[in-house]
Amino acid sequence: MEKRNLRVVKWLGTTPAVGVCTFCDRLFNVPMTALKKVSDAQESLRVQFTEHKCKRPDAS
């Protein structure tokens, strides 16, 4: 099984704003309230990624 990873695809300066799962292509958006601090934005993406269940779009 291919390993899943979180990849940041949109940055606001040095703050990550949008991430994607490299396995299932699910997008994760950082809430506006977390964009004020880089550490809050990183934690938001990490939590969303860790808690999601991959569903491959090409799976039957």
N, C-alpha and C positions, 0 to 999 in steps of 0.2 A: 504494500500500500504506500502510495506517495505521501510524504510528510507535508502537513499543512503549516503555513507560516503566515504571519501578519506582515503586510507590506504597506507602508504609508505612500499614498498616491497624491495627496494634496497637502501642501504646507502653507501656513500663514506666517511668513518670516521664518522663525525657527520653531514654531509651534505646529505639531502635527494636527491636521484638521479632518482628514478622511483616510481610512485604512481599508484594505481588502484582504480577504483570505485567499491565498494563492492556490488552494485546493478546490474550493467551491465558488469562488468569485463573489462572495457575499460582501457588501459594503458596510462599513461601520463609520458613523458620523459622530464627531465630538460635539456635545451640546454647547451652546453659546456660553453658558456659565462656566464651563471648564476651559474655555479658550484663553482665559485671563492668565493662567499659569501653565507653563510647559509641563510641569510634573502632573498637574491635574488632567491635562489633555492626554498625556501618555498613559496614565492610569485608567482613564475612561476607555481608551482603545483596547488596552490589555484586558480589562474586565469583560468588555463586549466580546472580544475574540475568544477568550477562554471559555465563556459560558455558551457560545453558540455550538450548534450541532451541524456538521457539514452535510449538505444535500447536493450532490453533484447534479448539474442540470442535464447531463447526458445519461444519468442512471435510469433504469427502467423500473 
